[in-house]
């Protein structure tokens, strides 16, 4: 049985990806931030995943910390025997116009959104190399492609993920490891629920499909990218935004 490790999978897009990959037949390693409430939510996600007849376990780690990632990757390897797919999904926002943004809010977003992707790819690639195969999907954002006022920290982290994805695709292609990114637009999750109705309406004006995306619509593209159907796809960024940029 192949194993998929998904970071930040206790809610939102990550939880949805875990459930979709479980449905696809993957055993799933569900990472959650080390807090009691995230653990509770992750346990519920694991329970739902098991209903597809696969193995699902939860793993606590703050993915911005290399040592946490090291422990988690070892634990996942010990529990499941392999890591065939890695989805770097964990992310946060700390929005403000640059003039008002605090240095610590810049650093925090870079650490969670960007450094975590380095941590996880650096630790998982050697595992995949030994297996002689592996598929990595990094969750970027349209903010990384086009920028977004109020998100200089977030857009920097998401643009960096695109550069890292292409670099790892080049470095590890000969090892039969693919590395791609998805760039979601405005997706219905706890991250976007907090936006004001005014801002939501303004954002939707720019979307050709005139609606928010659903987490399932991100999960289905990730499902493709970690499948054998995408065996000759690497170093690509797939925008999933309902036609935001045309
Ligand atoms: P979400 O509901 O806030 O989920 C993000 C998850 O990551 C949460 O479970 C969160 O835990 C976890 N996380 C945060 N910091 C972590 C850390 N240091 N270690 C481990 N886990 C951590 O957001 P979402 O909308 O599903 O976003 C998922 C990904 O999609 C993110 O990378 C986001 O940037 C990206 N994205 C989202 C949208 C959108 O419209 N929703 C658009 C483009 C890209 P806590 O709840 O404890 O923080």
py3Dmol code that shows the C-alpha trace and the ligand (Angstrom):
import py3Dmol

protein = """\
ATOM      1  CA  UNK A   1       0.000   0.000   0.000  1.00  0.00           C
ATOM      2  CA  UNK A   2       1.333   3.475  -0.862  1.00  0.00           C
ATOM      3  CA  UNK A   3       1.538   6.119   1.858  1.00  0.00           C
ATOM      4  CA  UNK A   4       0.792   9.837   1.580  1.00  0.00           C
ATOM      5  CA  UNK A   5       1.937  12.364   4.190  1.00  0.00           C
ATOM      6  CA  UNK A   6      -0.072  15.597   4.285  1.00  0.00           C
ATOM      7  CA  UNK A   7       0.978  18.565   6.428  1.00  0.00           C
ATOM      8  CA  UNK A   8      -1.561  20.818   8.177  1.00  0.00           C
ATOM      9  CA  UNK A   9      -4.291  18.247   7.585  1.00  0.00           C
ATOM     10  CA  UNK A  10      -6.524  18.750  10.620  1.00  0.00           C
ATOM     11  CA  UNK A  11      -8.909  21.060   8.726  1.00  0.00           C
ATOM     12  CA  UNK A  12      -9.577  22.916   5.475  1.00  0.00           C
ATOM     13  CA  UNK A  13      -7.822  21.935   2.260  1.00  0.00           C
ATOM     14  CA  UNK A  14      -5.346  19.583   4.000  1.00  0.00           C
ATOM     15  CA  UNK A  15      -8.113  17.534   5.651  1.00  0.00           C
ATOM     16  CA  UNK A  16      -9.909  17.328   2.333  1.00  0.00           C
ATOM     17  CA  UNK A  17      -6.737  16.159   0.544  1.00  0.00           C
ATOM     18  CA  UNK A  18      -6.200  13.473   3.212  1.00  0.00           C
ATOM     19  CA  UNK A  19      -9.743  12.164   2.714  1.00  0.00           C
ATOM     20  CA  UNK A  20      -9.439  12.209  -1.073  1.00  0.00           C
ATOM     21  CA  UNK A  21      -6.122  10.322  -1.051  1.00  0.00           C
ATOM     22  CA  UNK A  22      -7.604   7.810   1.414  1.00  0.00           C
ATOM     23  CA  UNK A  23     -10.484   7.321  -1.019  1.00  0.00           C
ATOM     24  CA  UNK A  24      -7.885   6.820  -3.783  1.00  0.00           C
ATOM     25  CA  UNK A  25      -6.386   3.949  -1.712  1.00  0.00           C
ATOM     26  CA  UNK A  26      -3.423   5.638  -0.015  1.00  0.00           C
ATOM     27  CA  UNK A  27      -2.611   4.996   3.620  1.00  0.00           C
ATOM     28  CA  UNK A  28      -2.502   8.501   5.065  1.00  0.00           C
ATOM     29  CA  UNK A  29      -0.219  10.191   7.588  1.00  0.00           C
ATOM     30  CA  UNK A  30      -2.097  13.223   8.874  1.00  0.00           C
ATOM     31  CA  UNK A  31       0.115  15.972  10.284  1.00  0.00           C
ATOM     32  CA  UNK A  32      -1.370  18.470  12.717  1.00  0.00           C
ATOM     33  CA  UNK A  33      -0.013  21.464  14.612  1.00  0.00           C
ATOM     34  CA  UNK A  34       0.911  20.461  18.217  1.00  0.00           C
ATOM     35  CA  UNK A  35      -2.197  21.707  20.050  1.00  0.00           C
ATOM     36  CA  UNK A  36      -5.044  19.810  21.734  1.00  0.00           C
ATOM     37  CA  UNK A  37      -7.715  21.263  19.435  1.00  0.00           C
ATOM     38  CA  UNK A  38      -5.756  20.396  16.276  1.00  0.00           C
ATOM     39  CA  UNK A  39      -5.177  16.882  17.623  1.00  0.00           C
ATOM     40  CA  UNK A  40      -8.931  16.433  18.199  1.00  0.00           C
ATOM     41  CA  UNK A  41      -9.702  17.594  14.670  1.00  0.00           C
ATOM     42  CA  UNK A  42      -6.941  15.404  13.182  1.00  0.00           C
ATOM     43  CA  UNK A  43      -8.323  12.350  15.003  1.00  0.00           C
ATOM     44  CA  UNK A  44     -11.725  12.987  13.425  1.00  0.00           C
ATOM     45  CA  UNK A  45     -10.116  13.310   9.963  1.00  0.00           C
ATOM     46  CA  UNK A  46      -8.244  10.015  10.522  1.00  0.00           C
ATOM     47  CA  UNK A  47     -11.496   8.306  11.513  1.00  0.00           C
ATOM     48  CA  UNK A  48     -13.161   9.460   8.277  1.00  0.00           C
ATOM     49  CA  UNK A  49     -10.135   8.326   6.245  1.00  0.00           C
ATOM     50  CA  UNK A  50     -10.283   4.835   7.792  1.00  0.00           C
ATOM     51  CA  UNK A  51     -13.839   4.438   6.511  1.00  0.00           C
ATOM     52  CA  UNK A  52     -12.224   3.924   3.085  1.00  0.00           C
ATOM     53  CA  UNK A  53     -10.505   0.789   4.417  1.00  0.00           C
ATOM     54  CA  UNK A  54      -6.993   2.215   4.591  1.00  0.00           C
ATOM     55  CA  UNK A  55      -4.585   2.908   7.471  1.00  0.00           C
ATOM     56  CA  UNK A  56      -4.630   6.460   8.852  1.00  0.00           C
ATOM     57  CA  UNK A  57      -2.548   7.850  11.721  1.00  0.00           C
ATOM     58  CA  UNK A  58      -1.993  11.347  13.069  1.00  0.00           C
ATOM     59  CA  UNK A  59       1.432  12.951  13.636  1.00  0.00           C
ATOM     60  CA  UNK A  60       1.980  16.064  15.715  1.00  0.00           C
ATOM     61  CA  UNK A  61       4.662  18.464  14.423  1.00  0.00           C
ATOM     62  CA  UNK A  62       5.205  22.173  13.981  1.00  0.00           C
ATOM     63  CA  UNK A  63       6.466  21.953  10.402  1.00  0.00           C
ATOM     64  CA  UNK A  64       8.314  25.266  10.668  1.00  0.00           C
ATOM     65  CA  UNK A  65      10.746  23.463  13.004  1.00  0.00           C
ATOM     66  CA  UNK A  66      13.300  21.153  11.395  1.00  0.00           C
ATOM     67  CA  UNK A  67      13.631  18.912  14.494  1.00  0.00           C
ATOM     68  CA  UNK A  68       9.826  18.389  14.643  1.00  0.00           C
ATOM     69  CA  UNK A  69       9.828  17.418  10.946  1.00  0.00           C
ATOM     70  CA  UNK A  70      12.762  15.058  11.484  1.00  0.00           C
ATOM     71  CA  UNK A  71      10.893  13.222  14.264  1.00  0.00           C
ATOM     72  CA  UNK A  72       7.696  13.107  12.239  1.00  0.00           C
ATOM     73  CA  UNK A  73       9.301  11.753   9.059  1.00  0.00           C
ATOM     74  CA  UNK A  74      11.016   9.013  11.086  1.00  0.00           C
ATOM     75  CA  UNK A  75       7.744   8.149  12.850  1.00  0.00           C
ATOM     76  CA  UNK A  76       5.809   8.010   9.563  1.00  0.00           C
ATOM     77  CA  UNK A  77       8.498   5.798   7.997  1.00  0.00           C
ATOM     78  CA  UNK A  78       8.444   3.486  11.050  1.00  0.00           C
ATOM     79  CA  UNK A  79       4.637   3.297  11.048  1.00  0.00           C
ATOM     80  CA  UNK A  80       3.971   2.838   7.330  1.00  0.00           C
ATOM     81  CA  UNK A  81       7.299   1.621   5.878  1.00  0.00           C
ATOM     82  CA  UNK A  82       7.362   4.130   2.995  1.00  0.00           C
ATOM     83  CA  UNK A  83       6.457   7.692   2.027  1.00  0.00           C
ATOM     84  CA  UNK A  84       5.256   7.649  -1.576  1.00  0.00           C
ATOM     85  CA  UNK A  85       3.553  11.031  -1.717  1.00  0.00           C
ATOM     86  CA  UNK A  86       4.203  14.226   0.229  1.00  0.00           C
ATOM     87  CA  UNK A  87       1.745  17.128   0.207  1.00  0.00           C
ATOM     88  CA  UNK A  88       3.107  20.325   1.765  1.00  0.00           C
ATOM     89  CA  UNK A  89      -0.133  22.060   2.650  1.00  0.00           C
ATOM     90  CA  UNK A  90       0.346  23.705   6.085  1.00  0.00           C
ATOM     91  CA  UNK A  91       0.052  27.466   5.901  1.00  0.00           C
ATOM     92  CA  UNK A  92      -0.933  30.603   7.791  1.00  0.00           C
ATOM     93  CA  UNK A  93      -1.712  34.232   7.017  1.00  0.00           C
ATOM     94  CA  UNK A  94      -0.826  37.353   9.010  1.00  0.00           C
ATOM     95  CA  UNK A  95      -2.077  40.007   6.625  1.00  0.00           C
ATOM     96  CA  UNK A  96      -1.386  43.725   6.676  1.00  0.00           C
ATOM     97  CA  UNK A  97      -0.247  46.427   4.283  1.00  0.00           C
ATOM     98  CA  UNK A  98       3.542  46.427   4.215  1.00  0.00           C
ATOM     99  CA  UNK A  99       3.700  49.855   5.889  1.00  0.00           C
ATOM    100  CA  UNK A 100       1.945  48.408   8.938  1.00  0.00           C
ATOM    101  CA  UNK A 101       3.309  44.861   8.908  1.00  0.00           C
ATOM    102  CA  UNK A 102       5.369  43.876  11.913  1.00  0.00           C
ATOM    103  CA  UNK A 103       8.695  42.155  11.333  1.00  0.00           C
ATOM    104  CA  UNK A 104       7.603  39.193  13.476  1.00  0.00           C
ATOM    105  CA  UNK A 105       4.520  38.681  11.292  1.00  0.00           C
ATOM    106  CA  UNK A 106       6.711  38.624   8.186  1.00  0.00           C
ATOM    107  CA  UNK A 107       9.079  36.096   9.778  1.00  0.00           C
ATOM    108  CA  UNK A 108       6.280  33.866  11.135  1.00  0.00           C
ATOM    109  CA  UNK A 109       4.611  33.467   7.742  1.00  0.00           C
ATOM    110  CA  UNK A 110       7.918  32.735   6.001  1.00  0.00           C
ATOM    111  CA  UNK A 111       8.776  30.130   8.661  1.00  0.00           C
ATOM    112  CA  UNK A 112       5.475  28.241   8.446  1.00  0.00           C
ATOM    113  CA  UNK A 113       4.712  28.561   4.740  1.00  0.00           C
ATOM    114  CA  UNK A 114       8.185  28.473   3.181  1.00  0.00           C
ATOM    115  CA  UNK A 115      10.769  27.009   5.560  1.00  0.00           C
ATOM    116  CA  UNK A 116       8.431  24.077   6.303  1.00  0.00           C
ATOM    117  CA  UNK A 117       8.499  23.100   2.631  1.00  0.00           C
ATOM    118  CA  UNK A 118      12.319  23.049   2.706  1.00  0.00           C
ATOM    119  CA  UNK A 119      12.274  21.023   5.949  1.00  0.00           C
ATOM    120  CA  UNK A 120       9.859  18.424   4.627  1.00  0.00           C
ATOM    121  CA  UNK A 121      11.350  18.049   1.128  1.00  0.00           C
ATOM    122  CA  UNK A 122      14.901  17.825   2.502  1.00  0.00           C
ATOM    123  CA  UNK A 123      13.858  15.028   4.889  1.00  0.00           C
ATOM    124  CA  UNK A 124      11.490  13.103   2.616  1.00  0.00           C
ATOM    125  CA  UNK A 125      13.536  13.163  -0.616  1.00  0.00           C
ATOM    126  CA  UNK A 126      16.179  10.736   0.749  1.00  0.00           C
ATOM    127  CA  UNK A 127      13.362   8.325   1.692  1.00  0.00           C
ATOM    128  CA  UNK A 128      11.872   8.614  -1.802  1.00  0.00           C
ATOM    129  CA  UNK A 129      15.336   8.218  -3.388  1.00  0.00           C
ATOM    130  CA  UNK A 130      15.826   4.902  -1.605  1.00  0.00           C
ATOM    131  CA  UNK A 131      12.385   3.773  -2.803  1.00  0.00           C
ATOM    132  CA  UNK A 132      13.316   4.948  -6.329  1.00  0.00           C
ATOM    133  CA  UNK A 133      10.035   6.830  -6.667  1.00  0.00           C
ATOM    134  CA  UNK A 134       8.061   9.632  -5.056  1.00  0.00           C
ATOM    135  CA  UNK A 135       5.580  12.409  -5.738  1.00  0.00           C
ATOM    136  CA  UNK A 136       5.624  15.810  -4.049  1.00  0.00           C
ATOM    137  CA  UNK A 137       2.903  18.443  -4.287  1.00  0.00           C
ATOM    138  CA  UNK A 138       3.410  21.869  -2.726  1.00  0.00           C
ATOM    139  CA  UNK A 139       0.465  24.133  -2.020  1.00  0.00           C
ATOM    140  CA  UNK A 140       1.274  27.630  -3.295  1.00  0.00           C
ATOM    141  CA  UNK A 141      -1.334  30.320  -4.053  1.00  0.00           C
ATOM    142  CA  UNK A 142      -2.414  32.820  -6.683  1.00  0.00           C
ATOM    143  CA  UNK A 143      -0.862  35.373  -4.288  1.00  0.00           C
ATOM    144  CA  UNK A 144       2.515  33.827  -5.137  1.00  0.00           C
ATOM    145  CA  UNK A 145       1.848  34.193  -8.861  1.00  0.00           C
ATOM    146  CA  UNK A 146       0.340  37.693  -8.999  1.00  0.00           C
ATOM    147  CA  UNK A 147       0.928  39.281  -5.575  1.00  0.00           C
ATOM    148  CA  UNK A 148      -1.882  40.550  -3.358  1.00  0.00           C
ATOM    149  CA  UNK A 149      -2.116  43.857  -1.502  1.00  0.00           C
ATOM    150  CA  UNK A 150      -1.897  43.202   2.228  1.00  0.00           C
ATOM    151  CA  UNK A 151       0.037  39.968   1.825  1.00  0.00           C
ATOM    152  CA  UNK A 152       3.696  40.843   1.221  1.00  0.00           C
ATOM    153  CA  UNK A 153       4.724  38.067   3.644  1.00  0.00           C
ATOM    154  CA  UNK A 154       2.275  35.474   2.320  1.00  0.00           C
ATOM    155  CA  UNK A 155       2.914  36.201  -1.373  1.00  0.00           C
ATOM    156  CA  UNK A 156       6.698  36.054  -0.781  1.00  0.00           C
ATOM    157  CA  UNK A 157       6.328  32.626   0.857  1.00  0.00           C
ATOM    158  CA  UNK A 158       4.045  31.311  -1.877  1.00  0.00           C
ATOM    159  CA  UNK A 159       6.255  32.633  -4.712  1.00  0.00           C
ATOM    160  CA  UNK A 160       9.253  30.987  -3.033  1.00  0.00           C
ATOM    161  CA  UNK A 161       7.410  27.666  -3.018  1.00  0.00           C
ATOM    162  CA  UNK A 162       7.140  27.874  -6.811  1.00  0.00           C
ATOM    163  CA  UNK A 163      10.909  28.379  -7.171  1.00  0.00           C
ATOM    164  CA  UNK A 164      11.583  25.556  -4.720  1.00  0.00           C
ATOM    165  CA  UNK A 165       9.191  23.233  -6.587  1.00  0.00           C
ATOM    166  CA  UNK A 166      10.951  23.799  -9.923  1.00  0.00           C
ATOM    167  CA  UNK A 167      14.391  23.427  -8.341  1.00  0.00           C
ATOM    168  CA  UNK A 168      13.544  20.147  -6.603  1.00  0.00           C
ATOM    169  CA  UNK A 169      11.929  18.861  -9.822  1.00  0.00           C
ATOM    170  CA  UNK A 170      15.263  19.517 -11.583  1.00  0.00           C
ATOM    171  CA  UNK A 171      17.445  18.099  -8.791  1.00  0.00           C
ATOM    172  CA  UNK A 172      15.428  14.903  -8.242  1.00  0.00           C
ATOM    173  CA  UNK A 173      13.932  14.145 -11.670  1.00  0.00           C
ATOM    174  CA  UNK A 174      16.674  11.597 -12.380  1.00  0.00           C
ATOM    175  CA  UNK A 175      15.691   9.852  -9.147  1.00  0.00           C
ATOM    176  CA  UNK A 176      12.116   9.363 -10.395  1.00  0.00           C
ATOM    177  CA  UNK A 177      10.726  11.943  -7.985  1.00  0.00           C
ATOM    178  CA  UNK A 178       8.212  14.437  -9.369  1.00  0.00           C
ATOM    179  CA  UNK A 179       7.588  17.787  -7.709  1.00  0.00           C
ATOM    180  CA  UNK A 180       4.676  20.022  -8.669  1.00  0.00           C
ATOM    181  CA  UNK A 181       2.725  22.882  -7.120  1.00  0.00           C
ATOM    182  CA  UNK A 182      -0.915  23.881  -7.044  1.00  0.00           C
ATOM    183  CA  UNK A 183      -1.891  27.534  -6.804  1.00  0.00           C
ATOM    184  CA  UNK A 184      -5.407  27.818  -5.389  1.00  0.00           C
ATOM    185  CA  UNK A 185      -7.446  31.002  -5.773  1.00  0.00           C
ATOM    186  CA  UNK A 186     -10.258  31.844  -3.336  1.00  0.00           C
ATOM    187  CA  UNK A 187     -11.270  28.624  -1.636  1.00  0.00           C
ATOM    188  CA  UNK A 188     -13.988  28.134   0.974  1.00  0.00           C
ATOM    189  CA  UNK A 189     -12.052  27.246   4.176  1.00  0.00           C
ATOM    190  CA  UNK A 190     -11.566  28.573   7.728  1.00  0.00           C
ATOM    191  CA  UNK A 191      -8.692  30.678   6.298  1.00  0.00           C
ATOM    192  CA  UNK A 192     -11.046  32.661   4.039  1.00  0.00           C
ATOM    193  CA  UNK A 193     -14.198  32.536   6.211  1.00  0.00           C
ATOM    194  CA  UNK A 194     -12.727  35.384   8.285  1.00  0.00           C
ATOM    195  CA  UNK A 195     -12.649  37.843   5.339  1.00  0.00           C
ATOM    196  CA  UNK A 196     -15.276  40.611   5.272  1.00  0.00           C
ATOM    197  CA  UNK A 197     -18.321  40.217   2.979  1.00  0.00           C
ATOM    198  CA  UNK A 198     -17.216  43.346   1.093  1.00  0.00           C
ATOM    199  CA  UNK A 199     -13.803  41.910   0.336  1.00  0.00           C
ATOM    200  CA  UNK A 200     -15.283  38.536  -0.636  1.00  0.00           C
ATOM    201  CA  UNK A 201     -17.656  40.205  -3.136  1.00  0.00           C
ATOM    202  CA  UNK A 202     -14.801  42.278  -4.611  1.00  0.00           C
ATOM    203  CA  UNK A 203     -12.633  39.171  -5.033  1.00  0.00           C
ATOM    204  CA  UNK A 204     -15.378  37.239  -6.791  1.00  0.00           C
ATOM    205  CA  UNK A 205     -15.726  39.986  -9.414  1.00  0.00           C
ATOM    206  CA  UNK A 206     -12.348  38.880 -10.772  1.00  0.00           C
ATOM    207  CA  UNK A 207     -13.244  35.166 -10.933  1.00  0.00           C
ATOM    208  CA  UNK A 208     -14.618  33.927 -14.277  1.00  0.00           C
ATOM    209  CA  UNK A 209     -16.705  31.211 -12.591  1.00  0.00           C
ATOM    210  CA  UNK A 210     -18.087  33.839 -10.120  1.00  0.00           C
ATOM    211  CA  UNK A 211     -17.859  31.570  -7.094  1.00  0.00           C
ATOM    212  CA  UNK A 212     -15.417  30.398  -4.461  1.00  0.00           C
ATOM    213  CA  UNK A 213     -13.673  27.093  -5.043  1.00  0.00           C
ATOM    214  CA  UNK A 214     -14.312  24.178  -2.709  1.00  0.00           C
ATOM    215  CA  UNK A 215     -11.479  22.272  -0.968  1.00  0.00           C
ATOM    216  CA  UNK A 216     -12.555  19.153  -2.915  1.00  0.00           C
ATOM    217  CA  UNK A 217     -11.626  20.982  -6.134  1.00  0.00           C
ATOM    218  CA  UNK A 218      -8.040  21.351  -4.865  1.00  0.00           C
ATOM    219  CA  UNK A 219      -7.949  17.763  -3.594  1.00  0.00           C
ATOM    220  CA  UNK A 220      -8.944  16.365  -7.001  1.00  0.00           C
ATOM    221  CA  UNK A 221      -5.981  18.065  -8.723  1.00  0.00           C
ATOM    222  CA  UNK A 222      -3.605  16.873  -5.978  1.00  0.00           C
ATOM    223  CA  UNK A 223      -5.051  13.380  -6.430  1.00  0.00           C
ATOM    224  CA  UNK A 224      -4.110  13.559 -10.124  1.00  0.00           C
ATOM    225  CA  UNK A 225      -0.601  14.874  -9.432  1.00  0.00           C
ATOM    226  CA  UNK A 226       0.241  12.023  -7.028  1.00  0.00           C
ATOM    227  CA  UNK A 227      -1.246   9.395  -9.348  1.00  0.00           C
ATOM    228  CA  UNK A 228       0.449   7.423 -12.114  1.00  0.00           C
ATOM    229  CA  UNK A 229      -1.657   9.435 -14.602  1.00  0.00           C
ATOM    230  CA  UNK A 230       0.719  12.341 -13.869  1.00  0.00           C
ATOM    231  CA  UNK A 231       3.904  10.266 -14.234  1.00  0.00           C
ATOM    232  CA  UNK A 232       5.393  12.666 -16.865  1.00  0.00           C
ATOM    233  CA  UNK A 233       4.353  15.897 -15.116  1.00  0.00           C
ATOM    234  CA  UNK A 234       6.995  17.651 -13.025  1.00  0.00           C
ATOM    235  CA  UNK A 235       8.067  21.178 -12.155  1.00  0.00           C
ATOM    236  CA  UNK A 236       4.619  22.534 -12.990  1.00  0.00           C
ATOM    237  CA  UNK A 237       2.330  24.984 -11.225  1.00  0.00           C
ATOM    238  CA  UNK A 238      -1.367  24.306 -11.715  1.00  0.00           C
ATOM    239  CA  UNK A 239      -3.589  27.280 -10.979  1.00  0.00           C
ATOM    240  CA  UNK A 240      -6.964  26.285  -9.502  1.00  0.00           C
ATOM    241  CA  UNK A 241      -8.762  29.602  -9.341  1.00  0.00           C
ATOM    242  CA  UNK A 242     -11.958  29.434 -11.387  1.00  0.00           C
ATOM    243  CA  UNK A 243     -10.290  31.537 -14.086  1.00  0.00           C
ATOM    244  CA  UNK A 244      -8.840  34.377 -12.028  1.00  0.00           C
ATOM    245  CA  UNK A 245      -6.101  35.233 -14.497  1.00  0.00           C
ATOM    246  CA  UNK A 246      -7.038  35.452 -18.144  1.00  0.00           C
TER     247      UNK A 246
END
"""
ligand_1 = """\
48
LIG
P -6.554 26.434 7.129
O -7.956 25.959 7.174
O -6.125 27.509 8.053
O -5.598 25.157 7.265
C -4.209 25.256 7.401
C -3.755 24.154 8.310
O -2.332 24.230 8.505
C -4.390 24.264 9.707
O -4.804 23.010 10.144
C -3.243 24.799 10.538
O -3.317 24.531 11.918
C -2.066 24.094 9.886
N -0.813 24.690 10.326
C -0.529 26.011 10.481
N 0.719 26.166 10.927
C 1.241 24.917 11.090
C 2.491 24.428 11.534
N 3.469 25.257 11.899
N 2.677 23.098 11.597
C 1.695 22.239 11.228
N 0.493 22.653 10.783
C 0.257 23.983 10.717
O -6.204 26.949 5.670
P -6.565 26.359 4.217
O -7.363 27.397 3.541
O -7.062 24.968 4.287
O -5.106 26.398 3.597
C -4.343 25.251 3.257
C -3.236 25.680 2.330
O -3.796 26.222 1.148
C -2.334 26.778 2.914
O -0.992 26.547 2.556
C -2.871 28.027 2.260
O -1.898 29.032 2.201
C -3.248 27.485 0.893
N -4.205 28.316 0.166
C -5.463 28.520 0.646
C -6.335 29.310 -0.100
C -7.752 29.578 0.351
O -8.448 30.364 -0.306
N -8.238 28.974 1.406
C -5.923 29.896 -1.294
C -4.622 29.667 -1.740
C -3.776 28.865 -1.010
P -3.904 25.727 12.856
O -5.368 25.773 12.552
O -3.585 25.287 14.249
O -3.172 26.990 12.473
"""
view = py3Dmol.view(width=600, height=400)
view.addModel(protein, "pdb")
view.setStyle({"model": 0}, {"cartoon": {"style": "trace"}})
view.addModel(ligand_1, "xyz")
view.setStyle({"model": 1}, {"stick": {}})
view.zoomTo()
view.show()
